[in-house]
Amino acid sequence: MADKSLLTPLPASTIRLIGSSQVITSVYSVVKELLENCFDAHAIAVDVKLENYGLDKIEIKDNGDGIKTDDIQFVGQRHYTSKISSHDDLQQLQTYGFRGEALASLCSVSEVSITTKTVQDEISIQYKLTGEGKIKDSLPSHLGQGTTICAVNLFKNLPVRKQYHNTNKKKKVELKKIEDLLRVYSIVKPNVRITLRHNKELVFQKNAQPDTRAAILNVFGHQTVNLLVFCEKSDTETEIKLEMYLPKPGCDITLTSRASSDRSIISVNNRPVLIPDLDKVVRQYYSNCNGCDTTRYPVYYLLITVPTDRQDVNLDPNKTHIYLQDVVSKLLM
């Protein structure tokens, strides 16, 4: 008699929770995913509110397009997205999001409500979602056009992860990461007003600015921005363009560099990314110009514009690592 198979299919709820816990790894990951949804909805004002460092409550409100009534039933369902319809669309990707995983994953690990109104709607409606991302209740709301997403009791069914994030040290580190994220997007998206509040206290605020330099001035201050120089390079063959705000040679390193990389910013097609090889080139340039060692991180903003078919943003879950052709490094040198 053959041995009974040890392989059994996982329950749908277990599959959902395992997948969700890889997408929603921290308060920071929630804020990042929802913030990018705001930008994809063409919002020009975004308010982020946290209670108990986001573990008790995360609320992100925007004044963007809102969610159509016909679409609201699908927003909490995994792999429903308006951003792409096939893998080929990744070659022409114009949005931050594209996987259709964030809201579905958030529903699995917290209690989620969505309040939304489009320009065609007479009033806004608040929808409460189940752990499976389905609508369980709805009621009218007083909020204006846009979308407000609220997540309560994050990691309610992941006790080990909740405990890990619930130490004072970890909570403060997480809040700093979120503030840094909003600071970066404040420069990448100059025309958007962004605020961050924690336990009703204002932590960060940046008003809408007319251009990139004005946004850098607003975020970094006069002393630093006056020591940055703008330059640009391009490659006609590959259609890659670099716009750079770099420290002037011989400038005050106490104003133009830091012990951490929180103000070394790279974006590709307005997506903040981490490209260690490019950062290394800029740090070496800064070190050579100022006679300091490469352990210092210069304050800079490197904006890269490339044809969408020359980038790959699908390398990791949080979409901050990206593959580019090495012509970018050559342009910097």
N, C-alpha and C positions, 0 to 999 in steps of 0.2 A: 504494500500500500504506500503510495507516494506521501511524502511529508506535506503537511499543510503549509501553504505559502505564508511567509512572514511579512510580505508586503501588503499593506492595506492603504486605501486612499484616505487622505486627511479630510476631516470635516470642513465644509465651506467656511465656517466661522474661524477655524484655526488657520486656514490658508489666508483669510482676509487679515487676521491679526498679525501673522508673521510678516506678510508683505507690507502692511501699514507701519509696523514698527521699524522697518528699514527706511521708509520715506520720512516719517515723522520721528526724528531722533532727539529733538530738543525744542525748547521754546524758540530758539533762533531759527530752526528749520521751518517752523510754522510761520513765523513772521516773514521770512524770506519768500516762501511760496505764495502767501496771501498778498504780500506787497507787490510781487511781480504780476499777480492777477489784476491788481489795481491799474498798473501801468498798461497792461494789455487791453484794459477797458477804457483807455484814454483819459484816465483821471488826471486832474491838475491840482487836486487837494487830497492828501491822505493823512489820516489821524490814527496813530497806534496807541492803544491803551492797555496797560498790563496791571494785573492785581497779583500780589505776592510773586513778583517776577515772572508772571505769566502762567504759573502753575495752577492758580485758582481761576484766572480768567484772562483771555486774550481777545481784544476787540479791535478790528481794523475796519475803518470807515473810509469810503471814497465817494467822489462825486462823478464817477465815470458813467459808462453807458447803461449800467444796470443789466439785469438778466431777464430775458423775455419769458413771458408766462409759459409758452410752449416748451421752453428749455429747462425750467426750474426743476422738473421731475428727474432730470438726468444729471444735474450738477454734482450730486453726491455718489454717482455710480462710477465705478472704476472704468477707466479707458474711454469715457465719453469726453470728447474735446471738440472745440470749434477751430482749433489751431491748425491741425493737419488732418488729412483723410487717408494718407498712405505713407509708407516709409520714404518714398521719393520726394515728398513734400519737405523733408528735412533739408534738402538741398537748396530750398528757397525760403527757409524759415525766417520770419520777420517778427516773431513774438518771443516772449520769455518762456512761457509755458508751452508744452506740446504733448505731454504724456497722459494727461487726464487722470492723475493719481492723487494729487494733493488733497482735495476735499474729501474724496472717498476714504483716504487713509486717516484724515483728521476725524471723520465720523466714527471710525473704529476705535479710537483711543481717547475720545472726549465727547462731551455733549455739545452739539453744534446747532446753531440757529443762523439763518440767513434772512436779512431784511433787504429788499431790493425794489427799485422802481426805475422803469425806463421813461423816456420822454413821452411815449405814447400812453403810459398808464396814468389813470386819474389819481390813484393813491399808491403808497408803498404797502407791501405785504411782508409780514414776518413769517418765515417757515421754520418749523422745528423738525430736525431730521433724526432718524433712528441710527443705530450703530451700523446698519447696512446702507445708510445714505438715502433712505426713502423718506418721503414726507409723512409725518405723523400728525401734524397740526399746523394750522395757519390762522392768522388774524391780522386785521388792518393795523397800520403803523403811521405815525406822524412824520417819519423821516422823508427827506427830499430825494431828488434823483440820485442814483448811485447804488452802491451795495455796502452793507455792513455785515461782516461775518464775526460771530462770537463763538468762542470755544471755551467751555467751562470744564474744570476738573480734568486737566490734561493728564494723560497716562493713568486714568482711573482703573484700568485693568492690566497695567504693567507695573506692579508694586516695586520691583527691583529698580526699574528705571526711574520711577518717581522718587524713590528714596535717594538714588544717586544724584538727582538734580536738586534735592531739597536741602543740601548743606549751604550754610551762609556763603562759603567761599565760591561754590559752584554757581550760586544764584547771582552773585555780583559779577563773576566772569561772564556769565550769559548776558546780563544786562549790558555790559560793556561791548560785547560782540554785536548786540542788536543796535546799540548807539553807533558803533563803527559802520555797520551795514547801512544805516540811514544816512550817515555822513557821506558815504561813497555814492549812494544813489542821489543825494542832494546835488552832487557835482555832475553825475552822469545825466540826470534829468533836471536841468536848470529851471525849467518852467513850472515845476511842480512844488507846491507848498507841502512840507512834511513836518509833522510834530510827533513827539514821543512823550507819553506820560506814564509814570509808574506810581500806583497808589494815589492818583489824582494830582501828583506833583509833576510839573513840567521838567523833563530831562533834556530834551533837544528840540530845537525849532529852527526851521529854515524857510524863509518866505520865497515865493516865486521870484526868479531872477531872469533878466532878458537874455543872458548868454552864459557860456561856460566860465569865462574869466570872472564875471560878477558872482557866479555861484562859488567859485574857488575863494574869492575875496570874502564872501559871506561865511564860509565854513572855516577857512584857515586864518583869516584876519589880515589886516593891512601889512604888518611887519613881514610876514612870510610871503605874501603874494607879490610884494614889491621886489623880492629877491628871486622871483621866477621869471624865466624868459620863454617866450613862445617861439617855436620853430616847427616847420613841417617838411616832410619828405614824401615822395611818392614814386611808385614804379609803374610806368605806363603799360608794360607788358602784362603784369599780373593784376593791374587795377587796384593795387593796395596803397592806401594812404595813411600816413602817420601824422597826427597832430600832437605836439608835445609841450607840456609846461614843465621845464626843467630848471633846477637851481643854477644861477649864474656862476661861472667859474670864480673861485676865490671868495665866495660869499661866506657869511657867518654860519658856521655849521650848527651852532646852537639853535638857529632859527629855521634851518633848512634840512635838518636830519633828526632822527629819533632813534631810540634804542629798540623800537618795535616797528613793524612794517605797516601799521594801521593807516599811514598816510602815503603809502606807495601804491598808487592806484593805476590799474590797467583795465581798459574796457575794449571789447571787440564788438563793433556794431551796437554800441551802447549797452552791452552786457558786461557787468563787472566780472573779471576772470582772474585766475591765478596762472601765470606763465613763468615759472621759476627761471628759465633760461633768459627771458627778456629782462626780468628783474635783475639778474646777475650782471647783464650788460650795463644797465643803468647804474647799478651800484659801483661797478668798476670805473665807469666814466666819472662818477661823482668823486670817488676816491682819488683818481688821477688828477682831477682838477683842483682838489682842495687839500691834498696831502694828508688825508686821514685814512684809517684802515677800513676795510670793507665790512666790518661788523656794524657800522652805522647804516641806517636805512634812510635814504634821501626822501624828502617830500616831493612828489611829482605826480603828474597825471599824464598818462599815455593813452591817447584815443586812437584806436586802429579801426579803419574802415576797410572791409574786404568784401568781395563778391561772396554771397552766401554759400556758393558751391565750393568755396576754398576753406571752409571751416567745418569742424566736427564738434558740436556741443554736447553730444550724447555719450561722453566718456565716463561720467560718474553721476550718482543720483542727484547731487545738488547743483549740477550744471555750472560749476565754477572753474572746472578744468576744461581746457579746450585744445584741440589740435589745430595748428596753423602751419602752412608751408614755411620753411625756414628763411624765406626771402625777407620776412619781417626783421629777424635778427640782423641780416646783412644791411638793411636800410638804416638800422640804428648805429652801425659801426662807422 
